[in-house]
Amino acid sequence: MAKESAGLLMYRRRAMLEVLLVHPGGPFWARKDEGAWSIPKGEMEPGESMLERAQTEFREETGFGAEGPFHPLPAARQAGGKTVHAFAFAGDCDAATIKSNLFTVEWPPHSGRQQEFPEVDRAAWFDLATARQKINKGQIPLLDALELLLRR
């Protein structure tokens, strides 16, 4: 069964439209940039509310709360088959001050040592053109849907 995630796409208007993206933490992602960024999101459990999961993940990965109104975006499918459900909302935060929850993994591999890493190691605001280069390719439709939503 394909996995499903729910997340929030925060946007703000400065000189141009900007979106907040997060970079995954941990050693696997440390040297990856283009195509590695994401909206704050996390896996859903069966029967769970998408919006509640999205709000929880946003808080866990950034340390910030999120207030609506929330606008549902069409789901996006990533290359590995995961479906990402997202909600857009207007907001602002200092991306440099995020506080992410931690996860534990054996590192280095086969060493028997467990290390903790932040789930998200940084966040940044990007204009849409830059965001399209940074974000996981499967999530580009979320940026397109946001742009369309805000044109109305």
C-alpha positions in Angstrom: 0.0 0.0 0.0 1.4 3.4 -1.0 2.2 5.8 1.8 0.5 9.1 2.3 1.8 12.2 3.9 0.2 15.5 4.8 1.8 18.9 5.1 1.5 22.6 5.0 2.8 25.0 2.4 3.3 28.4 4.1 3.6 31.4 1.7 4.1 35.1 2.1 4.2 38.1 -0.2 7.3 40.2 -0.1 8.7 41.8 -3.3 7.4 38.6 -4.8 5.6 35.4 -3.6 7.8 33.2 -1.4 7.3 29.8 0.1 8.8 28.2 3.1 10.6 24.9 2.4 12.6 22.6 4.8 15.7 20.6 4.2 15.7 17.0 5.7 18.3 16.4 8.4 20.5 13.5 8.9 23.7 12.2 7.2 22.0 11.0 4.0 20.7 14.5 3.1 23.7 16.5 4.4 25.3 17.1 0.9 22.1 17.2 -1.1 20.4 20.4 -2.1 18.5 20.7 -5.4 15.6 18.4 -5.4 16.0 17.6 -1.7 13.9 20.3 0.0 10.2 19.7 0.9 7.2 21.2 2.5 7.0 20.3 6.2 5.1 17.1 6.1 4.8 13.6 7.6 3.2 10.2 7.2 -0.4 9.7 8.0 -2.0 6.9 9.9 -5.2 5.3 8.5 -8.3 7.3 9.3 -6.3 10.3 10.5 -7.3 13.9 9.6 -5.1 15.2 6.9 -5.2 18.8 8.2 -4.5 17.8 11.8 -1.5 15.6 10.7 -0.3 18.5 8.5 -0.4 21.0 11.4 1.3 18.5 13.8 4.1 17.9 11.3 4.6 21.6 10.7 4.9 22.3 14.4 7.3 19.2 14.9 9.5 20.1 12.0 9.7 23.9 12.4 8.7 24.6 16.0 6.1 27.1 14.8 2.3 26.9 15.0 0.2 27.4 11.9 -3.1 29.4 11.7 -5.5 29.3 8.8 -7.4 29.7 6.8 -6.0 26.6 5.2 -6.6 26.0 1.4 -6.4 22.4 0.3 -4.2 21.8 -2.8 -4.5 18.9 -5.2 -2.5 15.9 -4.0 1.0 15.3 -5.5 2.6 12.0 -6.2 6.4 11.6 -5.6 8.6 9.3 -7.6 8.6 6.6 -4.9 4.8 6.4 -5.0 4.1 8.4 -1.8 1.1 10.7 -2.1 1.5 14.2 -0.5 -1.6 16.0 0.6 -1.0 19.7 1.3 -2.8 22.8 2.5 -1.6 26.3 1.7 -1.7 29.2 4.2 -0.4 32.7 4.5 2.1 33.2 7.3 5.5 34.4 8.2 8.4 33.2 10.4 12.1 33.5 10.9 13.3 30.5 9.0 16.7 30.7 10.7 15.1 29.9 14.1 13.4 26.6 13.4 13.5 23.9 16.0 12.9 20.4 14.7 12.2 17.2 16.5 14.9 14.5 16.5 15.2 11.0 15.1 17.6 8.2 15.9 19.5 6.1 13.4 22.5 3.8 13.3 25.4 6.0 12.1 27.8 5.2 10.6 26.0 2.2 9.0 26.8 -1.2 10.6 28.7 0.6 13.5 26.2 -0.3 16.2 26.2 3.3 17.3 22.9 5.2 17.5 23.0 8.9 16.8 20.3 11.6 16.9 19.7 14.0 14.1 17.1 16.8 13.6 14.3 15.7 11.2 14.8 19.1 9.5 18.2 20.7 9.6 17.2 24.1 8.1 14.4 26.0 6.5 14.4 28.9 4.0 12.1 31.2 2.1 12.3 30.8 -1.7 10.7 32.6 -4.6 8.7 30.2 -6.8 11.4 29.9 -9.5 14.0 28.9 -6.9 11.6 26.7 -5.0 10.9 24.7 -8.1 14.7 23.9 -8.3 15.1 23.1 -4.6 11.9 21.1 -3.9 11.5 17.3 -4.4 10.4 17.1 -8.0 7.2 15.2 -7.0 6.1 18.3 -5.0 6.4 20.8 -7.8 2.7 20.4 -8.6 2.0 21.8 -5.1 3.8 25.0 -6.1 1.9 25.2 -9.3 -1.4 24.7 -7.5 -0.5 27.5 -5.0 0.3 29.8 -7.9 -3.0 29.1 -9.5 -4.9 29.5 -6.2 -3.4 32.9 -5.6 -4.2 34.1 -9.1 -8.0 33.9 -8.4 
